[in-house]
């Protein structure tokens, strides 16, 4: 680090202070945002951090100027945060930032107009990011990571400050999305429900009024929640909305959406083109899709096992597992088609033995009872039309449309 | 009795008269008057004539009405809009003559109409509003609403005072009280009708409180005249705000929004008042405040009287407090309370206070005689008596022996007042009313004239001897027979009636009380009943009760100081209790049942004993207060003693009180209590400080504040110490050597002699494991082992073993709640790295998640949590396979896994079997055609073993039958085919299947708790 003179440090700090107050007095949200984004690499912030290291008594500077006093509550901790952040004391940085953010929120409540929205956004973002980092640090010490939880409750406060009549309400969705991120990360997804309820039922909110990016994020997260609930129709709607409105340049975001949308679409019988999977690097779904196309139960199970960890973490494992029935359907359909080619008159009667044999080829060791059960389930779930005659161990298929397509509807459960 | 009956009648008449005169032909209004059993309320509302009277009446009625308010209130409510409007119109009419700014200004106000009726009408309005609010349970609205109304009230009250510097004071004061009531209201809002009634009462109270506040304000102003009037004026508003704040804090959930509103209103009202002042000053009937200043000056010099101002000021504030603290009915008492509080102290010196009060009256009377102030005079006079009464009557309840002297005198006075003044007013109102004084609202003026003389008369009559000593002796005799407080209360009630009657018909002094036979001891129960029923039936009984009501309120004072906190706590702690109190209070009888009335429990047990123990109330009471209400009482008392004379004594006993309070036992007791009230303390203290600051006059205040601070800090230190406690040092080391021990949930710190050390616990575990006794016994033993482990903070393999053992036993017995407890404990134990059957239990856990919670996220999480090592474990593998079978609905696989479940997995799966079977049969009935042999079903669904060998054929036959039964129980259609084999008719069954109600379902959801079951199963 280059040597920094005291005077230079002093100059940088007062420069920052001046910019901060100018931003507040001129209600310049975007420049305030820059001044607050602690974790960013804005050069002025980096240099400020250096200056703070040299010039230890920044608080005096803040206090010196009388007009700064009301914002000193924000800036004092913010400086401490910057300093700690740059020196790698993330927990301290987070604590300081939370203090600063609280002070900022206090001020923000008093500002009638929504000019500082960008600053609020950046604070909501920073507090989450800092909390995540702080938690990582805490975990490395073997302490319980709790900062993200704290960030969650702070964001809830921010949400409270925004959720009301007035121009600030458009920011509510952004904070909601940050909250979603926190909750998903913490695994306390159930906490989302209250926020969702207020967003979707409160009359002050008009969903279309929110910024697009927030709408996309919101739809993404709520879609994910619907995936958890195996509510595939709703999940499809939300995720499709997110996909349609997502900025096409943001491939990463599109991939994230597709990661959930593809299993959902699969489970309602819609298979993706293979180029889509390739383009967005969703190769883990390749085998699954292939298994569905071929009716290859072994491939499906293999794919599931191979990517089990990933699927479990993203939460689509159970969804994919349920595709098994569709694979069975495809398999039976294949048998049916082959039988039809041989003898169209007897095609609709599928002997259980045949299916057992087929499964044996697929190295699926299942006895007759089990296969019979599977057939019963297929018929029960309306994936196969027809009936099973127990005495003769034959599945009798309907002559008309024996394998109904799902056509966007989930498998009957 | 006669008298009272008369009075009620007259009141009613008044009402009617008034109504007619004012052309309040509002049918609803009349209806309410005539219809309501509690029309005593109405008088208060409409009885503008008897301003002073209404004061009493409202008090009484409100208290009395408690039981029946329902009808009246509903009535009111319905008519509410109308009635409100009507008053307005009336106002306009009545006020027109006055033509003063004030009148008009008021007229503009919502309740300006009531200004003519002044206080009396206010209650009515309040009752209505209160009712409404309660009715809608609209909290936010309530507050704002009530607020505005109060604002109106404020103006009314304020108007009269304008001439005085005090007016501002009064305004806020009254405001606060009402406001608090509103707050009370809100809190109570949620309750059912009972409380509801209370609330209505409360509203009346609010109006009522209003009155006292005027009076007080007047005093304070006078006081402040000497010291700094401006400061006091400023102080009260501030004080109010403070209170408000505390209130807001308290009911933060209700709405903060009202805060600004309230403040605004108060400000505005003040301003309007100020504007109105010039016009209004002399002429306004309601100018209560006017008399006091002169009065105060005159009597101020007197040592005894000098206390009054400060005390009353204190009282006013306390009013607010009380109202604040006490929801519902207590509000009543509150109003009265302040007065008593003031009086109590003076009383100790005995006659002095009385004199002073009399002096007050005197002073007031002359002024009252002034035509100008006639209206104003009334109020003060009435109030004075009222003030006076409460203390006196309260005393009896508290300490019968001591009290009797003072108490008795007052009663007759009051009674005489009632008897004399009411009829007169009645006459006057009926005859003269509007004509007498054009400038003022017709009703008030005449009344005031009448009342003043009556008061004078009463005064003169009473002055000389108050009550004959023989009467006192009589009362003492009567009370000494009582064994219970309630009985005593009832007796007092009866005696009060006797005395009132005696004084009314003039036999009070002529009767020979020494030979007067003692009345039979009242049966408390019957009396209670009587009171209740009578209340509903007629006005007469009500009236009877009215004194009692007053007593109650009077009696309150004592309680007030001590009880404030109590009540608050009660309120907070349980609404129920509150409601109970209310109902109690409402009982007419209970009026006498002072002890019962307010807060049975504590009054009876705590207070009474204390007084008996020590005749010197002075010392004792403060201590008491200190204990019960801590700071609050201090401040309150402090309010009472601005006088330098008093100061000494007070400080003396405050200090003693504090020392006492800080004695170790006391502190211990208090510590827990103070925790509970911490919040309350904070508020109160805050308020107090504020007031102290505000009332610059009292140097004592600041001193008290210091004391308070001290005591508080002292307490704080204590509590902080608790936090710093090294809990390790409290870990119990058991010494008990008994192996068997029944489980008993700890309700206090564990006693080492009953706790078993680790070695013994280990033996105990072995005993349980080898025991042949049933699960309930083992569960009991294991729980006690667990308890001992917990208490001694033993966290090792033994602990894990105990929990595992218990979890297994619980699984076997199907005791899921207990199992879950153990499982969660085990999870944390395993997480700490304690060895145990980790895999087995993670398999159980997995199964539990799969089978019992339909939560995919939990399932995913617990699956993701499984380590690779765990995945290789047989039990875990099995559990995962079960999961797969369940999610795919593969019943064949499920029951195969069911048959080969390791450890106790089968027990857990048992819990899912029924559901799985049902789903399976549903699936079968849909997919199989035409039939399906029951034998196959039995085999697939785990009723029978798959491979039927010789030895288990019999078992299979049983299983087959069981399956058949099960299928029938679930609505399946079974037919016999040609070979005689039972078949499931799939098509017919597909629509007839159903899940039967579980036979062993228990209402409380836990079969283990079924009494019969439990009894048959215990040891």
Interface residues (C-beta under 8 A of the other chain):
Chain A: X187 X189 X228 X229 X230 X309 X312 X313 X315 X317 X318 X321 X322 X324 X325 X369 X370 X372 X373 X374 X375 X376 X377 X378 X379 X380 X387 X388 X389 X390 X396
Chain B: X856 X857 X859 X860 X861 X863 X864 X884 X887 X888 X889 X890 X891 X892 X893 X922 X923 X924 X926 X927 X928 X929 X930 X931 X932 X933 X936 X940
